[in-house]
């Protein structure tokens, strides 16, 4: 998902910054999202949040649960629900792999970033993750702090 500088259509809508802190991301997958017209227009105005959301495989389909898309003010008759379940679009093979990861291996599907791709289509990047324990989170923050301090020391010496 490398951002192309000359691409006018690529735009990040929402990002889950706590995902990498709370979970050990092992793999990621790009999914399409089934949206209504007012939802797309609202997302184009930066009206989305995926911080408290998660993805789940239910009845042979992949769903994004508890994601927030702000109401679109100009939509008079065809308004959408802000926190409805949205269907995610993946191939059958990928869906089978996601089901196996969540049911058999005890993994979690965490939305990491929602964006418009180079063609202007709304996509979401799901991370296949395992939850971190408290000591793992402390270790991660200690490593991050040490790397910052190391960079400062190298900068001062140079």
C-alpha positions as CSV (number, residue, x, y, z in Angstrom):
1,X,0.0,0.0,0.0
2,X,2.8,2.4,-0.9
3,X,1.4,5.9,-1.4
4,X,2.1,7.4,-4.8
5,X,2.9,11.1,-4.6
6,X,1.3,12.0,-8.0
7,X,-1.9,10.1,-7.3
8,X,-4.8,12.4,-6.6
9,X,-7.3,9.6,-5.8
10,X,-5.3,8.0,-3.0
11,X,-6.5,9.3,0.4
12,X,-6.3,7.8,3.9
13,X,-9.8,8.1,5.6
14,X,-9.2,6.6,9.0
15,X,-6.4,4.9,10.8
16,X,-6.4,2.7,13.9
17,X,-3.2,3.8,15.6
18,X,-3.6,1.6,18.6
19,X,-3.8,-1.6,16.5
20,X,0.0,-2.1,16.4
21,X,0.3,-1.3,20.2
22,X,-2.5,-3.6,21.3
23,X,-1.9,-6.5,18.9
24,X,1.0,-8.4,17.3
25,X,0.1,-8.1,13.6
26,X,1.2,-11.3,11.8
27,X,-0.3,-10.6,8.3
28,X,-2.6,-8.1,6.6
29,X,-5.1,-8.3,3.8
30,X,-6.8,-5.6,1.7
31,X,-10.6,-5.8,1.5
32,X,-13.3,-3.9,-0.4
33,X,-16.2,-2.4,1.6
34,X,-19.9,-2.5,0.6
35,X,-21.1,1.1,1.1
36,X,-24.1,3.2,0.4
37,X,-23.9,6.4,-1.6
38,X,-24.2,8.7,1.4
39,X,-21.5,6.8,3.3
40,X,-19.0,7.2,0.4
41,X,-19.7,11.0,0.3
42,X,-19.3,11.3,4.0
43,X,-16.0,9.4,3.8
44,X,-14.8,11.8,1.1
45,X,-15.3,14.5,3.7
46,X,-13.2,12.6,6.3
47,X,-16.2,11.4,8.3
48,X,-15.0,8.0,9.4
49,X,-13.6,6.2,12.5
50,X,-12.4,2.6,12.8
51,X,-10.7,2.8,16.3
52,X,-13.3,0.7,18.2
53,X,-14.2,-1.6,15.3
54,X,-13.3,-5.2,14.4
55,X,-14.0,-7.7,11.7
56,X,-15.7,-11.1,12.0
57,X,-16.5,-14.0,9.8
58,X,-20.1,-14.9,10.3
59,X,-22.3,-17.3,8.3
60,X,-19.7,-17.5,5.4
61,X,-19.4,-13.7,5.1
62,X,-16.9,-11.1,6.4
63,X,-18.3,-8.2,8.3
64,X,-16.9,-4.9,9.7
65,X,-18.6,-4.3,13.0
66,X,-18.9,-1.1,15.0
67,X,-17.2,1.2,12.5
68,X,-18.4,4.8,12.5
69,X,-19.3,6.8,9.4
70,X,-20.6,10.3,10.1
71,X,-24.0,11.2,8.7
72,X,-23.9,13.1,5.4
73,X,-25.8,16.4,5.8
74,X,-26.9,16.8,2.2
75,X,-28.6,13.3,2.2
76,X,-32.3,14.1,2.9
77,X,-34.2,10.9,2.2
78,X,-31.5,8.2,1.9
79,X,-29.6,8.6,5.1
80,X,-27.4,5.8,6.5
81,X,-27.0,4.3,10.0
82,X,-23.7,5.5,11.5
83,X,-22.7,2.2,13.2
84,X,-24.2,-0.4,11.0
85,X,-22.4,-3.7,10.1
86,X,-20.8,-3.4,6.7
87,X,-20.0,-6.3,4.5
88,X,-16.3,-6.7,3.5
89,X,-15.5,-8.1,0.1
90,X,-12.8,-10.8,-0.2
91,X,-12.3,-13.9,-2.3
92,X,-13.5,-17.3,-1.1
93,X,-10.0,-18.5,-0.6
94,X,-9.1,-15.5,1.5
95,X,-12.3,-15.9,3.5
96,X,-11.5,-19.5,4.2
97,X,-8.0,-18.5,5.4
98,X,-9.5,-15.8,7.6
99,X,-12.1,-18.2,9.1
100,X,-9.3,-20.7,9.9
101,X,-7.1,-18.1,11.5
102,X,-9.9,-16.8,13.7
103,X,-11.6,-20.1,14.6
104,X,-8.7,-22.5,14.8
105,X,-5.7,-20.3,15.7
106,X,-7.4,-17.8,17.9
107,X,-6.4,-14.8,15.9
108,X,-8.3,-11.5,15.7
109,X,-9.2,-9.4,12.6
110,X,-8.2,-5.8,13.4
111,X,-9.0,-2.9,10.9
112,X,-5.8,-1.0,10.6
113,X,-6.5,1.7,7.9
114,X,-9.4,2.7,5.7
115,X,-8.5,4.5,2.5
116,X,-9.5,5.3,-1.1
117,X,-7.1,3.5,-3.5
118,X,-5.6,4.8,-6.7
119,X,-8.9,4.1,-8.5
120,X,-11.0,6.0,-5.9
121,X,-12.5,2.8,-4.4
122,X,-12.9,2.6,-0.6
123,X,-10.7,-0.2,0.8
124,X,-9.8,-1.3,4.3
125,X,-6.6,-3.0,5.4
126,X,-7.3,-5.8,8.0
127,X,-4.5,-7.1,10.2
128,X,-4.6,-10.8,11.3
129,X,-3.3,-10.4,14.8
130,X,-2.8,-11.9,18.2
131,X,-3.5,-9.8,21.3
132,X,-0.5,-8.6,23.3
133,X,-0.2,-9.1,27.0
134,X,0.7,-6.2,29.3
135,X,4.4,-7.2,29.5
136,X,4.6,-7.3,25.7
137,X,3.2,-3.8,25.5
138,X,5.8,-2.6,28.0
139,X,8.5,-4.2,26.1
140,X,7.4,-2.6,22.9
141,X,7.3,0.9,24.5
142,X,10.7,0.3,26.1
143,X,12.2,-0.6,22.6
144,X,10.6,2.5,21.1
145,X,12.0,4.8,23.8
146,X,15.4,3.2,23.5
147,X,15.4,3.8,19.7
148,X,14.5,7.4,20.2
149,X,17.2,7.9,22.8
150,X,19.7,6.1,20.6
151,X,18.8,8.4,17.7
152,X,19.3,11.5,19.9
153,X,22.7,10.3,21.0
154,X,23.8,9.6,17.5
155,X,22.5,13.0,16.4
156,X,24.4,14.8,19.2
157,X,27.7,13.0,18.5
158,X,27.5,13.7,14.7
